[in-house]
Amino acid sequence: MIPGIPRRGDSQDKHWHSNRCRPGRSADWNSRLFGASYVGFEGLLNAVGLSDSDVDLIEIGYTQAEALAQDQVEAVVVCSNNEPARLQVAGEFLDVIQTSDYVDLVSAGLLTNEKTIQENPELVEGMTRAILRGVREVLDDPDEAFEICKEYIEGLRATPDVEAAQRAVLQASLEIWRAPRLGLTSTEAWDATQQVLLNIGFIQEPIDLTASWTNQFVDAAGVR
Protein backbone atom coordinates (compact mmCIF):
# COMPACT_ATOMS: atom_id res chain seq x y z
CA MET A 1 0.00 0.00 0.00
CA ILE A 2 1.16 3.49 -0.91
CA PRO A 3 -0.79 6.32 0.70
CA GLY A 4 -2.13 8.97 -1.63
CA ILE A 5 -4.38 11.99 -1.27
CA PRO A 6 -6.96 12.35 -4.05
CA ARG A 7 -9.16 15.41 -4.37
CA ARG A 8 -11.90 16.40 -6.75
CA GLY A 9 -10.49 18.21 -9.76
CA ASP A 10 -12.48 21.40 -9.11
CA SER A 11 -11.65 21.86 -5.42
CA GLN A 12 -8.79 23.18 -3.30
CA ASP A 13 -6.93 21.09 -0.73
CA LYS A 14 -8.15 22.03 2.71
CA HIS A 15 -9.80 19.11 4.49
CA TRP A 16 -7.71 15.98 4.92
CA HIS A 17 -8.55 12.55 6.28
CA SER A 18 -6.56 9.43 7.03
CA ASN A 19 -8.36 6.13 6.52
CA ARG A 20 -6.83 4.77 9.73
CA CYS A 21 -7.54 7.86 11.85
CA ARG A 22 -10.28 8.46 14.36
CA PRO A 23 -9.52 12.10 15.19
CA GLY A 24 -11.48 13.88 17.90
CA ARG A 25 -10.84 17.30 19.37
CA SER A 26 -9.87 15.97 22.78
CA ALA A 27 -6.84 16.14 25.04
CA ASP A 28 -5.63 12.76 23.76
CA TRP A 29 -5.80 13.83 20.08
CA ASN A 30 -2.46 12.31 19.09
CA SER A 31 -3.06 9.05 20.95
CA ARG A 32 -6.13 8.35 18.80
CA LEU A 33 -4.32 8.47 15.47
CA PHE A 34 -2.75 5.28 14.16
CA GLY A 35 -2.08 3.07 11.16
CA ALA A 36 -0.09 3.02 7.94
CA SER A 37 -2.14 5.72 6.26
CA TYR A 38 -1.65 8.08 9.18
CA VAL A 39 2.11 7.49 9.14
CA GLY A 40 2.16 8.19 5.39
CA PHE A 41 0.04 11.31 5.90
CA GLU A 42 2.41 12.66 8.54
CA GLY A 43 5.42 11.79 6.39
CA LEU A 44 3.95 13.79 3.52
CA LEU A 45 3.17 16.79 5.70
CA ASN A 46 6.69 16.80 7.11
CA ALA A 47 8.24 16.45 3.65
CA VAL A 48 6.48 19.59 2.39
CA GLY A 49 7.02 21.64 5.56
CA LEU A 50 3.50 21.37 7.01
CA SER A 51 2.08 20.09 10.29
CA ASP A 52 -1.30 18.97 11.63
CA SER A 53 -2.10 22.58 12.57
CA ASP A 54 -2.07 23.54 8.88
CA VAL A 55 -4.96 21.24 7.93
CA ASP A 56 -8.42 20.28 9.20
CA LEU A 57 -8.79 16.57 10.02
CA ILE A 58 -12.39 15.42 9.70
CA GLU A 59 -13.68 12.07 10.93
CA ILE A 60 -15.55 10.23 8.17
CA GLY A 61 -14.94 6.59 9.08
CA TYR A 62 -13.99 4.14 6.34
CA THR A 63 -15.97 5.97 3.65
CA GLN A 64 -13.29 7.82 1.75
CA ALA A 65 -14.60 7.23 -1.78
CA GLU A 66 -18.18 8.06 -0.86
CA ALA A 67 -17.26 11.14 1.18
CA LEU A 68 -15.15 12.56 -1.64
CA ALA A 69 -17.69 11.78 -4.35
CA GLN A 70 -20.48 13.40 -2.30
CA ASP A 71 -18.41 16.54 -1.54
CA GLN A 72 -18.43 15.89 2.20
CA VAL A 73 -14.68 16.62 2.21
CA GLU A 74 -12.23 18.09 -0.27
CA ALA A 75 -9.47 15.50 0.11
CA VAL A 76 -8.99 12.08 1.72
CA VAL A 77 -6.05 9.86 2.57
CA VAL A 78 -6.35 6.47 0.88
CA CYS A 79 -4.43 3.58 -0.60
CA SER A 80 -3.39 5.08 -3.93
CA ASN A 81 -4.13 1.84 -5.79
CA ASN A 82 -7.65 1.50 -4.40
CA GLU A 83 -10.10 4.38 -4.01
CA PRO A 84 -8.62 6.61 -6.76
CA ALA A 85 -8.86 3.74 -9.26
CA ARG A 86 -12.46 2.99 -8.30
CA LEU A 87 -13.51 6.64 -8.37
CA GLN A 88 -11.96 7.22 -11.78
CA VAL A 89 -13.80 4.20 -13.20
CA ALA A 90 -16.99 5.78 -11.83
CA GLY A 91 -16.26 8.94 -13.81
CA GLU A 92 -14.72 11.15 -11.14
CA PHE A 93 -11.91 13.50 -12.19
CA LEU A 94 -9.22 13.42 -9.50
CA ASP A 95 -5.91 14.99 -8.60
CA VAL A 96 -3.86 12.47 -6.60
CA ILE A 97 -0.94 13.55 -4.43
CA GLN A 98 1.32 10.50 -4.18
CA THR A 99 3.12 10.35 -0.85
CA SER A 100 5.93 8.41 -2.53
CA ASP A 101 6.67 11.41 -4.74
CA TYR A 102 7.77 13.31 -1.63
CA VAL A 103 9.09 10.73 0.85
CA ASP A 104 10.19 7.09 0.55
CA LEU A 105 8.69 5.12 3.44
CA VAL A 106 8.80 1.41 4.18
CA SER A 107 5.77 -0.38 2.76
CA ALA A 108 4.36 -3.88 3.32
CA GLY A 109 6.82 -6.63 4.17
CA LEU A 110 7.29 -9.95 5.95
CA LEU A 111 7.71 -10.01 9.73
CA THR A 112 9.38 -12.86 11.61
CA ASN A 113 11.56 -13.29 14.70
CA GLU A 114 15.19 -14.10 15.42
CA LYS A 115 14.35 -17.62 16.65
CA THR A 116 12.72 -18.57 13.35
CA ILE A 117 15.53 -17.01 11.33
CA GLN A 118 18.17 -18.90 13.30
CA GLU A 119 16.39 -22.25 13.57
CA ASN A 120 14.42 -22.41 10.33
CA PRO A 121 15.87 -20.02 7.73
CA GLU A 122 14.60 -22.30 4.95
CA LEU A 123 11.04 -21.50 6.02
CA VAL A 124 11.67 -17.75 5.86
CA GLU A 125 13.39 -18.05 2.49
CA GLY A 126 10.63 -20.27 1.11
CA MET A 127 7.89 -17.92 2.27
CA THR A 128 9.72 -14.98 0.74
CA ARG A 129 10.22 -16.83 -2.54
CA ALA A 130 6.56 -17.90 -2.71
CA ILE A 131 5.28 -14.36 -2.26
CA LEU A 132 7.73 -12.87 -4.73
CA ARG A 133 6.94 -15.54 -7.31
CA GLY A 134 3.26 -14.76 -6.88
CA VAL A 135 3.88 -11.07 -7.47
CA ARG A 136 6.06 -11.83 -10.49
CA GLU A 137 3.42 -14.09 -12.04
CA VAL A 138 0.72 -11.45 -11.56
CA LEU A 139 2.95 -8.85 -13.19
CA ASP A 140 3.64 -11.19 -16.10
CA ASP A 141 0.00 -12.18 -16.69
CA PRO A 142 -2.47 -9.97 -14.80
CA ASP A 143 -5.46 -11.17 -16.83
CA GLU A 144 -4.90 -14.78 -15.81
CA ALA A 145 -4.32 -13.71 -12.21
CA PHE A 146 -7.62 -11.83 -12.20
CA GLU A 147 -9.50 -14.83 -13.56
CA ILE A 148 -7.98 -17.10 -10.90
CA CYS A 149 -8.99 -14.64 -8.18
CA LYS A 150 -12.62 -14.86 -9.27
CA GLU A 151 -12.67 -18.42 -7.97
CA TYR A 152 -11.58 -17.38 -4.48
CA ILE A 153 -12.76 -13.80 -3.84
CA GLU A 154 -16.47 -13.54 -3.22
CA GLY A 155 -18.25 -10.85 -5.21
CA LEU A 156 -15.37 -10.13 -7.57
CA ARG A 157 -17.58 -10.75 -10.59
CA ALA A 158 -20.88 -9.68 -9.05
CA THR A 159 -21.61 -7.10 -11.75
CA PRO A 160 -19.74 -5.62 -14.75
CA ASP A 161 -19.24 -2.40 -12.79
CA VAL A 162 -17.68 -4.24 -9.85
CA GLU A 163 -15.39 -6.19 -12.15
CA ALA A 164 -14.32 -3.03 -13.98
CA ALA A 165 -13.54 -1.30 -10.70
CA GLN A 166 -11.51 -4.23 -9.37
CA ARG A 167 -9.60 -4.56 -12.63
CA ALA A 168 -8.70 -0.89 -12.28
CA VAL A 169 -7.44 -1.56 -8.75
CA LEU A 170 -5.30 -4.42 -10.07
CA GLN A 171 -3.87 -2.25 -12.82
CA ALA A 172 -2.97 0.49 -10.35
CA SER A 173 -1.35 -2.13 -8.11
CA LEU A 174 0.81 -3.41 -10.95
CA GLU A 175 2.34 0.04 -11.36
CA ILE A 176 3.28 0.05 -7.67
CA TRP A 177 4.70 -3.47 -7.67
CA ARG A 178 6.99 -3.02 -10.67
CA ALA A 179 10.62 -2.61 -9.63
CA PRO A 180 14.10 -3.49 -10.89
CA ARG A 181 14.26 -6.03 -8.04
CA LEU A 182 11.08 -7.23 -6.38
CA GLY A 183 10.96 -7.07 -2.59
CA LEU A 184 14.04 -4.98 -1.86
CA THR A 185 13.90 -2.25 0.74
CA SER A 186 16.50 0.41 1.53
CA THR A 187 18.30 1.95 4.46
CA GLU A 188 17.04 5.37 3.38
CA ALA A 189 13.40 4.24 3.54
CA TRP A 190 13.86 2.76 7.00
CA ASP A 191 15.61 5.92 8.23
CA ALA A 192 12.81 8.11 6.87
CA THR A 193 10.12 5.91 8.39
CA GLN A 194 11.77 5.89 11.79
CA GLN A 195 12.03 9.67 11.73
CA VAL A 196 8.30 10.00 11.04
CA LEU A 197 7.50 7.59 13.90
CA LEU A 198 9.69 9.64 16.22
CA ASN A 199 8.08 12.90 15.10
CA ILE A 200 4.56 11.67 15.86
CA GLY A 201 5.51 9.95 19.12
CA PHE A 202 4.88 6.36 18.05
CA ILE A 203 8.38 5.50 19.30
CA GLN A 204 10.22 7.47 21.95
CA GLU A 205 13.82 6.96 20.87
CA PRO A 206 15.69 5.65 17.82
CA ILE A 207 16.27 1.91 17.52
CA ASP A 208 19.10 0.04 15.82
CA LEU A 209 17.65 -0.35 12.35
CA THR A 210 20.53 -2.54 11.15
CA ALA A 211 19.21 -5.27 13.48
CA SER A 212 15.59 -4.74 12.42
CA TRP A 213 15.47 -5.60 8.72
CA THR A 214 17.34 -7.45 6.00
CA ASN A 215 17.28 -8.12 2.27
CA GLN A 216 19.03 -11.47 2.91
CA PHE A 217 16.00 -13.61 2.11
CA VAL A 218 14.95 -11.50 -0.88
CA ASP A 219 18.41 -12.04 -2.35
CA ALA A 220 18.30 -15.75 -1.57
CA ALA A 221 14.85 -16.12 -3.15
CA GLY A 222 16.32 -15.18 -6.52
CA VAL A 223 13.08 -13.77 -7.98
CA ARG A 224 13.64 -10.91 -10.42
BADO-448735 format. One record per residue (C-alpha): x, y, z. Coordinates in steps of 0.2 Angstrom, whole numbers, plus 2048, in hexadecimal, padded with zeros to 3 digits. Last residue first. Layout:
<recs>
XYZ/...
</recs>
This chain:
<recs>
8447C97CC/8417BB7D8/8527B47DF/84A7AF7F0/85B7B17F8/85C7C47F4/84B7C67FC/8507BC80B/85F7C780F/8567D780B/8577DB81E/84D7E482C/84E7E883E/8607E6843/8677F3838/8587FE83E/86080084F/85180A858/84E81C859/845823868/83382586E/82A81B861/81882085A/81C832860/81783A84F/82884084B/830830851/826826845/829832837/83C83083B/83B81D83B/83381E82A/840829822/84E81E829/84580E823/843815812/85581B811/85C80A816/852802808/8467F5804/8467E77F7/8377DD7F3/8377DC7E0/8477E27D8/8467EF7CA/8357F37D0/8237F17CB/8187EF7DA/8108007DA/80C8007C7/8047EF7C9/7F97F57D7/7F18027CC/7ED7F57C0/7E67EA7CE/7DB7F87D4/7D57FC7C3/7D07E97C1/7C67EB7D1/7BC7FA7CB/7B87F17BA/7B37E17C3/7A87EB7CF/7A07F47C0/79D7E47B6/7947DD7C5/7987D07D3/7A87CA7CB/7B37CD7DA/7A57CA7E6/7AE7BC7F0/7C07BB7ED/7C67A97EA/7C17A47D8/7C17B67D2/7D37B77D7/7D87AB7CA/7D07B67BC/7DA7C57C3/7EA7BB7C3/7E87B67B1/7E57C87AC/7F47CE7B6/8007C37AD/8127C87AF/80F7D47BE/8047C77C6/8117BA7C4/81E7C57CC/8137C97DB/8107B67DE/8237B27DB/8277C07E8/81A7B87F5/8217A67F2/8337AC7F3/8317B5804/8277A680B/83579B806/8437A680C/83A7A781D/83779581E/849791819/84F79C827/848790834/852791844/85B7A1843/84E7AB839/8407A3843/8487A8853/84C7B984D/83A7BE849/82F7C083A/8277CE831/8247CE81E/8227DF815/8167ED811/81D7FE80E/82C807815/82B81A811/833823803/82D836804/8278437F8/8218397E8/81E82A7F3/8108347FC/8078357EB/7FB8447EA/7ED83E7DF/7E284B7D5/7D28437D1/7C48447C3/7B68387C8/7AF82D7BB/7AB81D7C5/7BB8157BE/7C48247C5/7BC8217D6/7C280F7D6/7D48137D2/7D58217DE/7CE8167EC/7DA8077EA/7EB8097E3/7EF8197EC/7EA8127FD/7E0820804/7E283180D/7D383C809/7D184D801/7C385A7FF/7B785380B/7A484F80B/7A48537F8/79A8437F4/7A883B7EA/7B483F7F8/7AA838806/7A58287FC/7B78247F7/7BE827809/7B081E812/7BA815820/7B582182D/7B2833829/7BC83C837/7C284D831/7D4853832/7D686582E/7E786A828/7F687682C/7F587183F/7F985F83A/80A864833/81286B823/82386C81C/82086280C/829852812/821854824/81085481D/814845812/81B83B820/80C83F82B/80083981D/80B82981B/80B82582E/7F882882E/7F581D81F/80080F828/7F680F838/7F281A847/7EA82A84D/7E182A85E/7F182D869/7F483E85F/7E3845864/7E4840877/7DE85187D/7CF850872/7CA857861/7C7845859/7D083C84C/7CD82A848/7DA82783B/7DE818831/7D681F821/7DF82F823/7D583F81F/7D9850819/7CF860816/7D786E80E/7DD8697FC/7D48747EF/7C686D7E5/7C286B7D2/7CC85B7CF/7C58527DE/7D284D7EA/7DD83E7EC/7EA83C7FA/7F582D7F8/7FC820803/8068117FB/800800800/
</recs>
